[in-house]
């Protein structure tokens, strides 16, 4: 059985949410992860930033940054 990597993020309601790691891409020198809920077709992009040895994830909303990440992901997976 293949193990799935996960990340835990805090949603807008302050609750921890565990998301499955789908892929990782690099855009303009920044690292991003593509994640989604288990057994779902939904996917989200988070910017990965290491601070003091800890990785923090920042949600990428709709806009130019998201489009760049999506374009890179699509090129990466095709």
C-alpha distances in whole Angstrom, upper triangle without the diagonal:
4,6,9,13,16,19,22,25,28,29,33,33,32,29,26,23,20,18,15,16,17,19,22,25,28,32,35,34,32,28,26,23,22,20,19,19,16,16,19,21,23,23,25,26,27,29,27,30,30,33,34,30,29,27,28,27,30,30,31,33,35,37,38,35,32,34,33,30,29,31,29,26,27,28,25,23,25
4,6,10,13,16,19,23,26,27,31,32,30,27,24,21,18,16,13,13,13,15,18,21,24,28,31,30,28,24,22,19,18,17,17,17,14,15,17,19,20,20,22,23,23,25,24,27,27,30,31,27,26,24,25,24,27,27,28,30,32,34,34,32,29,30,30,26,26,28,26,22,24,25,22,20,22
4,7,10,13,16,19,23,24,28,29,27,24,21,18,14,13,10,11,12,14,16,20,23,26,30,28,26,22,21,17,17,15,15,15,12,14,17,19,20,19,20,21,21,23,21,24,24,27,28,24,22,20,22,21,24,24,26,28,30,33,33,30,28,29,29,25,25,27,25,22,24,25,22,20,23
4,6,10,13,16,20,21,25,25,24,21,18,15,11,10,7,7,9,11,14,17,21,24,27,26,23,19,17,14,13,11,12,12,10,12,14,16,16,15,16,17,17,19,18,21,21,24,26,23,20,18,19,18,21,21,22,25,26,29,29,26,24,26,26,22,22,24,22,19,21,23,20,18,21
4,7,10,14,17,19,23,24,22,20,16,14,10,9,6,5,8,10,12,15,18,21,24,23,20,16,15,11,12,10,11,12,11,14,15,17,16,15,15,15,15,16,15,17,18,21,22,19,17,14,16,15,18,18,20,23,25,27,27,24,22,24,24,20,20,23,21,18,21,22,19,18,22
4,7,10,13,15,19,20,18,16,12,10,6,5,4,5,9,11,12,16,19,21,24,23,20,16,14,11,11,8,9,10,10,13,14,16,15,13,13,14,13,15,13,16,17,19,21,18,15,13,13,12,15,15,18,20,23,25,26,23,21,23,23,19,20,23,21,18,21,23,20,20,23
4,7,10,12,16,17,15,13,10,8,6,5,7,7,11,12,12,15,18,20,23,21,18,14,12,9,10,8,10,10,11,15,15,17,15,13,12,12,10,12,11,13,14,16,18,16,12,10,10,9,12,12,15,18,21,23,24,21,19,22,22,18,19,22,21,18,21,24,21,21,25
4,7,10,13,14,12,10,6,5,4,6,9,10,14,15,15,18,20,22,24,23,20,17,15,12,13,10,11,11,12,16,16,18,16,14,13,13,11,13,12,14,15,16,18,16,13,11,10,9,11,12,15,18,21,23,25,22,20,23,24,20,21,25,23,21,24,26,24,24,28
4,6,10,11,9,8,6,5,7,8,11,12,15,16,16,18,20,21,23,22,19,16,14,12,13,11,11,11,14,18,17,18,15,14,11,12,10,12,11,13,15,16,18,17,13,11,9,7,9,9,13,15,18,21,22,19,18,22,22,19,20,24,23,21,24,26,24,24,28
4,7,8,6,5,5,6,9,11,14,16,18,20,19,22,23,24,26,25,21,19,17,15,16,14,14,13,16,20,19,20,17,16,14,14,12,14,14,15,17,17,19,19,15,13,11,9,10,10,14,15,19,21,23,21,19,23,24,21,22,26,25,24,26,29,28,28,31
4,5,5,6,6,7,10,11,15,16,19,20,20,22,24,24,26,26,22,20,18,16,16,14,13,13,16,19,17,19,15,15,12,14,12,15,16,17,19,20,22,22,19,16,13,11,11,10,13,13,16,19,22,20,18,22,23,21,21,25,25,23,26,29,28,27,31
4,6,8,10,10,14,15,19,20,22,23,23,24,26,25,27,27,24,22,20,19,18,17,16,16,19,22,20,21,17,17,14,15,14,16,18,19,21,21,24,25,21,19,15,13,12,11,13,13,16,19,22,20,19,22,24,22,23,26,27,25,28,30,30,30,33
4,6,9,10,14,16,20,22,24,26,26,28,29,29,31,31,27,25,23,22,21,19,18,17,20,22,21,22,19,19,17,19,17,20,21,22,24,24,26,26,22,21,18,16,15,14,17,17,20,23,26,24,22,26,28,25,26,30,30,28,31,34,33,32,35
4,7,9,13,15,19,21,23,25,25,27,28,28,30,30,26,24,22,21,21,19,18,17,20,23,22,23,20,20,18,19,17,19,19,20,21,21,23,23,19,18,15,14,14,14,17,18,21,24,27,24,23,27,28,26,27,30,30,28,31,34,33,33,36
4,6,10,13,16,19,21,23,24,26,28,29,31,30,26,24,22,20,20,17,16,14,16,20,19,21,19,18,17,18,17,19,19,20,22,22,23,23,19,18,16,15,15,15,18,19,22,25,28,25,24,27,28,26,26,30,30,28,30,33,32,31,34
4,7,10,13,15,19,21,21,24,25,27,29,28,24,22,19,17,17,14,14,12,14,18,18,20,17,17,15,17,15,17,17,18,19,20,21,21,17,15,13,13,14,14,17,19,22,25,27,24,23,26,27,24,25,28,28,26,28,31,29,29,32
4,6,10,13,15,18,19,21,24,25,27,27,23,20,18,15,14,11,10,9,11,14,14,16,14,13,12,14,13,16,16,18,20,21,23,22,18,16,14,12,13,13,16,17,20,23,25,23,21,24,25,22,22,26,25,23,25,28,26,26,29
4,7,10,13,15,16,20,22,24,27,26,22,19,17,13,13,9,9,7,8,12,13,15,13,13,12,14,13,16,15,18,19,21,22,21,17,15,14,12,14,14,17,19,21,24,26,23,21,24,25,21,21,25,24,21,24,26,24,23,27
4,6,9,12,13,17,19,21,24,24,20,17,14,11,9,6,5,5,7,10,10,12,10,9,9,11,11,14,14,17,19,21,23,21,18,15,14,12,13,12,15,17,19,22,23,21,18,21,22,18,18,21,21,18,20,23,21,20,23
4,6,9,12,15,18,21,24,23,20,17,14,10,9,5,5,6,6,9,10,11,11,9,10,12,12,15,15,18,19,22,24,22,19,16,16,13,16,15,16,18,21,23,24,21,19,21,21,18,17,20,19,16,18,21,18,17,21
4,6,8,12,15,17,21,20,17,13,11,7,6,5,7,9,10,12,12,13,12,9,10,10,11,13,12,16,17,20,22,20,17,14,14,12,14,14,15,18,20,22,22,19,17,19,19,15,15,18,16,13,16,18,15,14,18
4,7,10,14,16,20,20,17,14,11,8,5,5,7,10,10,12,11,11,11,8,10,10,12,14,14,18,19,23,25,23,20,17,17,15,16,15,15,18,19,21,21,19,16,17,17,13,13,15,14,10,13,15,12,11,14
4,7,10,13,17,16,14,11,9,6,5,7,10,13,14,16,15,14,13,10,11,10,11,12,12,16,18,21,24,21,19,16,16,14,16,15,15,18,19,20,20,17,15,16,15,11,11,13,11,8,11,12,9,9,13
4,7,10,14,13,11,7,6,4,6,9,12,16,17,19,18,17,16,12,11,9,10,10,9,13,15,18,21,19,17,14,14,12,14,14,14,17,18,19,18,15,14,15,13,10,11,13,10,8,12,12,9,11,14
4,7,10,10,8,6,5,6,8,11,15,19,20,22,20,19,17,14,13,10,10,10,10,13,15,19,22,20,19,15,16,14,14,14,13,16,17,17,16,13,12,13,10,7,9,10,7,6,10,10,8,10,13
4,7,6,5,5,6,9,11,15,18,22,23,25,24,22,21,17,15,12,11,10,10,12,14,18,21,19,19,15,16,14,15,15,14,17,18,17,15,12,12,13,10,8,11,11,8,9,12,12,10,13,16
4,5,5,7,7,11,13,16,19,23,25,27,25,23,21,18,15,12,12,10,11,13,16,19,22,21,20,17,17,15,15,15,13,15,16,14,12,9,10,11,7,6,10,10,7,9,12,12,11,15,17
4,6,9,10,14,16,20,23,26,29,31,29,27,25,21,18,15,14,12,13,14,16,19,22,22,21,18,18,17,16,17,14,17,17,15,12,10,12,13,9,9,13,12,10,13,16,15,15,18,20
4,7,10,13,16,19,23,26,29,31,29,28,26,22,19,16,14,11,11,11,13,16,19,18,18,16,16,16,15,17,15,18,20,18,15,12,15,15,12,12,15,15,12,14,18,16,16,19,21
4,7,10,13,16,20,23,25,28,26,25,23,19,16,12,11,7,8,8,11,14,17,16,16,13,13,12,12,13,12,15,17,16,14,11,12,14,11,10,14,14,12,13,17,16,15,18,21
4,7,10,13,17,20,22,25,23,22,20,16,14,10,9,6,5,7,10,13,16,15,14,11,11,10,11,12,12,15,17,17,16,12,13,15,12,10,13,14,11,12,15,16,14,16,19
4,7,10,13,17,19,21,20,19,16,13,10,7,6,4,5,9,12,15,18,17,15,11,11,9,9,10,9,13,14,15,14,11,10,12,11,7,10,12,10,10,13,14,13,14,18
4,6,10,13,15,18,16,16,14,10,8,6,5,7,7,11,13,16,19,18,15,12,11,9,10,10,10,13,15,17,16,13,12,14,13,9,11,13,11,10,13,15,13,13,17
4,7,11,13,15,13,12,10,6,6,5,7,9,10,14,17,20,23,21,19,15,14,11,12,10,10,13,14,16,16,13,11,13,13,9,9,12,11,8,11,14,12,12,15
4,7,9,12,10,10,8,5,5,6,8,11,12,15,18,20,23,21,18,15,14,11,12,11,12,14,15,18,19,16,13,16,16,12,12,16,15,12,14,17,15,14,18
4,6,8,7,7,6,4,6,9,11,14,15,19,21,23,26,24,21,18,17,14,14,12,13,15,16,19,21,18,15,17,18,15,14,18,17,14,16,19,17,16,19
4,6,6,8,7,7,9,12,13,17,18,21,23,25,28,26,22,20,18,15,16,14,16,17,19,22,24,22,19,21,22,19,18,21,21,18,19,23,21,19,22
4,6,9,9,10,12,15,16,20,20,23,25,27,29,27,24,21,21,18,20,18,20,21,22,25,27,25,22,24,25,21,20,23,23,19,21,24,22,20,23
4,7,9,11,14,17,19,22,23,26,28,31,33,31,28,25,24,21,23,20,22,22,23,26,28,26,23,24,26,23,21,24,24,20,21,24,22,20,22
4,5,8,11,15,17,21,22,25,28,30,33,31,28,24,23,20,21,18,19,19,20,23,25,24,20,21,23,20,18,21,22,18,19,22,21,18,21
4,7,10,14,17,20,22,25,28,31,33,32,29,25,24,21,21,18,18,18,18,21,23,21,18,19,20,18,15,18,19,15,15,19,18,16,18
4,7,11,14,17,19,23,25,28,31,29,26,23,21,18,17,14,14,14,15,18,20,19,15,16,18,16,13,17,18,15,15,19,18,16,19
4,7,10,14,16,19,22,25,28,26,23,20,18,15,14,11,11,12,13,16,17,15,12,14,15,12,11,14,15,12,13,16,16,14,17
4,7,10,13,16,19,22,25,24,21,17,15,11,11,8,8,9,10,13,15,13,9,12,13,10,10,14,14,12,14,17,16,16,18
4,7,9,13,16,19,22,21,19,15,13,9,9,6,6,8,10,12,13,10,7,10,11,8,8,12,12,10,13,15,14,15,18
4,6,9,13,15,19,18,15,11,9,6,5,4,5,9,12,13,14,11,9,13,12,9,11,15,14,12,16,18,16,17,21
4,6,10,13,16,16,13,10,8,5,5,6,7,10,13,14,14,10,10,13,12,9,12,15,13,13,17,18,17,19,22
4,7,10,13,12,10,7,6,5,7,9,10,14,17,17,17,13,13,17,15,12,15,17,15,15,19,20,18,19,23
4,6,10,10,8,6,5,6,8,11,12,16,19,19,19,15,16,19,17,15,18,20,18,18,22,23,21,23,26
4,7,6,5,4,6,9,11,15,16,20,23,23,23,19,20,23,21,18,22,24,21,21,25,25,23,25,29
4,5,5,6,7,10,12,16,18,21,25,25,24,21,22,25,24,21,25,27,24,25,28,29,27,29,32
4,6,8,10,14,16,20,22,25,28,29,28,25,26,29,27,25,28,30,28,28,31,32,30,32,35
4,7,10,13,16,20,22,25,28,29,28,25,25,28,27,24,27,29,26,26,30,30,27,29,33
4,6,10,13,16,19,22,26,27,27,23,23,27,25,22,25,27,25,24,28,29,26,28,32
4,7,10,13,16,19,22,23,23,20,20,23,22,19,21,24,21,21,24,25,23,24,28
4,7,10,13,16,20,21,21,18,18,21,20,17,20,23,21,20,24,25,23,25,28
4,7,9,13,16,17,18,15,14,18,17,14,17,20,18,17,21,23,21,22,25
4,6,9,13,14,15,12,12,16,16,13,16,19,18,17,21,22,21,22,26
4,6,10,12,13,11,10,13,14,12,13,17,17,16,19,21,20,21,24
4,7,8,10,7,6,10,11,9,11,14,14,14,16,19,18,19,22
4,6,9,8,6,10,12,11,11,15,16,15,17,20,20,21,23
4,7,8,6,8,11,11,10,13,15,15,16,19,20,21,22
4,6,5,6,9,10,11,12,14,15,16,18,20,21,23
4,5,5,6,9,10,11,12,14,15,17,18,20,21
4,5,5,6,9,10,11,12,14,16,16,18,20
4,5,5,6,9,10,10,12,14,15,16,18
4,5,5,6,9,10,10,12,14,15,16
4,5,5,6,9,10,11,12,14,16
4,5,5,6,9,10,10,12,14
4,5,5,6,9,10,11,12
4,5,5,6,9,10,11
4,5,5,6,9,10
4,5,5,6,9
4,5,5,6
4,6,5
4,6
4
